[in-house]
Amino acid sequence: MKQKYKMNEEEFGFETEAIRTQLERTQYLEHSVPLYLTSSFVFEDAEDMRASFAEEKDRNIYSRYSNPNTNEFVEKVCKMEGATAGFAFASGMAAVYSTMAALLKSGDHIVSSSSVFGATHSLFVNYFPKWNIETSYFDINKPETIETFITPNTKILFAESPTNPAVDIIDLELLGNIAKKHNLILIIDNCFATPYLQQPIKWGAHLVVHSATKLMDGQGRVLGGITVGDPELIQKIYLFSRLTGPSLSPFNAWVLSKSLETLAIRLDRHCENALKVAEFLEQHPNVNKVKYPFLKSHPQYEIAQKQMKLGGSIVAFEIKGGLEAGRAFLDRIKLCSLSPNLGDTRTIVTHPASTTHSKLSVDERLAVSITDGLVRVSVGLETVADVIADLEQALA
């Protein structure tokens, strides 16, 4: 890979790095990076093969370990997040699971915010306990209680910010200080913000995970995930993952790396549209409340202003009438899509209580601000007036 572009010892900006960080050109002098659709790589001789497997050489051996396309994708995200190492996965949940599994052992303990993605919650409460790994949840609205959950066997402090789907915010600097004080590994799921809007490492995170399926791809085409951060921790994750096989495919890595070239310009419009949608919903008589990080009414507005560049693409609101009203609202949607995905060019509407978080009990949902009437809107890149018109007629 090329080193960071510099001019008079100054690094270029976010957009330039996203576009110009790329593999060295081959002898064909292509302008766009080619696809390396190969399962393995050849060696010059027996000594080259021996040295490569002994890790005396930094080179590609097998695409389950690394591939030029995944290498480029990882390097871009590392630059964006301010990290020095990373590993790319087949999905966001592969990233979450593999990162945790590589670092934890039987008897270890996780302290996590209670507001996490449904699949992450299921991993913590249904699967990790089988291996004697327990999780304690803290209320994201009561950060002063976090340290009360820490025990001598606590290994990881985990949080999403903004959270999925309620768009709550937690002070990353506070988490960084707690992790440092108690010698914990701080892992932040930065999926909703992306590195364009927020860089958790500068606030003290050791590792940052993403579902690249979402805003990094931005068009709902491929699955992908990535973890970046501390090189010693990444090495452990790499060794675990190259054995267990959750690595990202070269094709998906190529798509995602190309998508990162437009991440900044897409996020600018996503955020502009989302704020307008949030402001519309906040004034609607059939809406109880709206959560969007850059609305002044958001409970953690000041924290969002401190650690985020813009408010993101996700708006959460509570429709009057509860579960049935939420379902009826979805049935009346005409332009927007009904889908469990988010971060697409197309606006997507989801009812978490009956879909992504339906496996949680009512009490579990309420504990993480998921009421029966909660609706999550992933605001896309359409003409925002058209999106608002669709929401308005569905709310009527």
Secondary structure as UniProt FT lines:
FT   STRAND          6..7
FT   TURN            8..9
FT   STRAND          10..11
FT   HELIX           14..20
FT   TURN            27..28
FT   HELIX           46..53
FT   TURN            54..55
FT   TURN            63..65
FT   HELIX           68..81
FT   STRAND          85..89
FT   HELIX           92..103
FT   TURN            106..107
FT   STRAND          109..113
FT   HELIX           118..122
FT   HELIX           123..127
FT   HELIX           128..131
FT   STRAND          134..138
FT   TURN            140..141
FT   HELIX           143..149
FT   TURN            152..153
FT   STRAND          154..160
FT   TURN            164..166
FT   HELIX           172..182
FT   STRAND          185..189
FT   TURN            191..193
FT   HELIX           194..197
FT   HELIX           200..203
FT   STRAND          207..211
FT   TURN            212..217
FT   STRAND          225..229
FT   HELIX           231..244
FT   HELIX           250..260
FT   TURN            261..262
FT   HELIX           263..282
FT   TURN            285..286
FT   STRAND          287..291
FT   TURN            293..294
FT   TURN            296..297
FT   TURN            299..300
FT   HELIX           301..307
FT   STRAND          314..319
FT   TURN            320..321
FT   HELIX           322..332
FT   STRAND          337..338
FT   STRAND          348..350
FT   HELIX           352..354
FT   TURN            355..359
FT   HELIX           362..367
FT   TURN            368..369
FT   TURN            372..373
FT   STRAND          374..378
FT   HELIX           384..395
//
